[in-house]
């Protein structure tokens, strides 16, 4: 257990893998929805291709101040390129564009997302301790809708997403944007996330106190930052 230090004013959280997760693997979701559009593909194959293609994509970030209409196009185009790669080489998919439009919108709602069980109790306790809470995520504008659909937007005073800030974690710039918004120094903030590179190394590069959320005990030894296995361990 760790208790919140008196000099800590704000706690930032990663989104996917920290606050929310997909109900099934992305491969299973893609496979199921593709079937609705007449295309059969094995979930495991789609999952492997998704993981491979996702790593090869450019950062999900566009110039800060991009007008909303153009930003929406850029965000959707980034995902279309990725999903196109996932299905490349698996045979003819005549209704791919229909499929993509459909799945892109459905990921905006609650259907494919679930909230971790430890979230509400932990965040309510942090709130009770009068801490400011924020989200810092490599995500697009749909995250605002997802957080609202999942009923957890009420916990957060700010949401900083890479597409709007113009920098993606681990770039310290996205962390600095969140610090600037709340007018706090890096030492007055925590950032909690499940990725060593994006969350821990990124936050530390910005001078923020990083906390690794290791739900599956992958980093039981030699974690480079304080490690928790549940959000409830943030508070005593």
N, C-alpha and C positions, 0 to 999 in steps of 0.2 A: 504493500500500500504506500502511496505517497500523498501527502497533503499539499494543498496549493500554497506556495510561498506568498508572503504578503506583498512582494514586489511584482508578482504576476498579475497583469490586468486583463489580458486577452488570451484565449485559447483557440487556435485555428485547427481545423480538421480537414483531412483529405475526404473525398466523397466515396468513390467506388472502392470497395474493399475495406472501408473504415466505417462509414455510416450506412451504406446500402450495398447490396450485391444483386447480381442477376439471379432470378429464381431457378433457372437451369443454366447450363453452359451456353455460351453464345452459339456454339455449333448446333446444339439441340434446338435452340430457338430459330436459327436460320433454317435448319432442316425442316422444321414443322411448318413455318410460314411459306417456305419455297414450295412445299407440297400443295398448299392452297392455290398456287399459281402453276401447277402442273409439272413441277420439277422435283426429281428425287435425288437426294444426296445424303451420304452417310454423315451423321452428326460428328463422329470422331474425325473424319477427313476434314470437314468444315472447321472444326475446332483447331486442328493442327495448322491449317492454312491461315486461319484468322490470326493465331498467335504469331506465325511467321511473318505475315503481311503487316500486321500492326507494328511490329518492331522496325520494319523498313520504311514506314510512312514518315514524312517530314513532321516536325512538331505541329501540334494542333494549336496554332497561334497565328493571328493576323494583325496588321498594324493597328495600334490603339487609335480609337476615334473613327474607325471604319463605319460608315453609315449602316444603320440596321438592315436595310433591304439588301445591300451588298454583302454584309456579314452573313446573313442567312444563306445566301447563295454560296459563299465561300465554305461555310461550315458543311452544307449539304454535299457540295462537290468533293470535299475532303473525304467524307464518309462513302460517297459513291465510288470514288477511286479505290478505296480499301475493299469494299464489299465486292466490287468487280473483280479484283485480284483473287479474293477468296473463292469465287465461283469460276475463275478462269481455268480452262483445261478440263472441266468436268462435263462437257457436252453442251449442246445447244440449249439455251434458256430464252426462248422467244419473248417471254413476258417479264424479263429481268427488270426493266424500268418500272413496271407496275409494282412488282414485288418490292423493289427498293423503296419507292415512294411510300408504300404501305408500312414497311417495317421501320423506316425512319420515323414516321409519325407515331407508330405504336410504342416505340421506345421513349416517347415523350410522357406517357402515362404510367399508371401503376402496374399494368399487366405483367411486365417482365421483371419487375423489381421487388425486392423485399428488404425490410429494415432489420438490422441486427437487433436481437433481443435485449442487449445490454444498453442500447442507445438512450431510451427515454429516461431511465432511472439515473444514469450518469449525467446526462445533460441537465436534468432538473436540479440535481445536486450542485452542479457547477453554477447554475443560474442562482440557486439559493445563496451561494457564496459571493454573489454580485459580480461574477465574472462576465466579461463580454465574450461572445462566441462568434466565430466566423468560419467560413468554408474557403479553402484554396484548392482548386481542382483543375486538372487538365481535361476540360470538358467543354462542350459548346453551350449555346444559349438554352437548349432544352433542359439543362440542369435545374433552372428556376421552376419549370413545370414539374419535373420529377420530384423535387423536394416538396413542392406543394401537394402533389398527388399522393405522396407517401405520408403527408401530414406532419412533416418535421421542419418545414420552413420557419415555423413560429419560434424555433429555438435560436435562430441565427440573426445577428445584427448586420452581417455582411456576407456576400458571396462573391468571390473573385474567381473568374474562369479564364483559362488561358487564351481563348479565342478573342476575348474583349480586351484583356490587359496587353496582349501583344507579346507575351512570353510564356513559355510552358516550363513547369518544374522539370529538372532541378535548377533552372535559371533563377538566380536570386532576385531578379527583377519582379517576378510575380509575388514573391514574399514581401518585397519592399513596398509594392503597391498597396498590399493589405495593411502593412504597418503604417504607411502614410495616411491611409484612409482613417485609421483609428487614432492617429497622432500619438503613437507609443514607440518606445525604443525597442530594439530587437530583444534585449535582455528581459523585457517586461512581457514577453510572449512565449507561449508554447506552440509547437505544431505537432499534431498527432497524425500518423499515417502508417500504412502497411508496406510501403516501398522503401527499401534501403537507399536506392539511388535518388528517386524523385523527392521523397519526403524527408528522409533523414539527412542525406548529403546536401540536398537543396536548402533545407532550413538552416543547417549548420553553416553553410556558405554565406547565408544572409545574417548570421549571428544570432539566430533564434534558437531557443532550447528545443531540441528535437526529442520526440518520444516515439519509439518504434512499437506499433501495434502488431503483435506477432500471434495472431489467433491460433495458428496451427503449430506453434513451437518449432518453426523452421530455423530460428536463430538463437536457440537456447544457450549456445556458447559464443563468446566473442562478439556480442552485439556492440556496435560502435556508439550506442546511445542507450539511455534508460529504456528498458523493454517491459511492456505489459502484454498480457494475453486477453484482457477484457477491458472495455472502457470504464467499468466500475472501479478498476484499480487506480484511476486518475484521482479519485477522492477517497477520503477516509470517512 
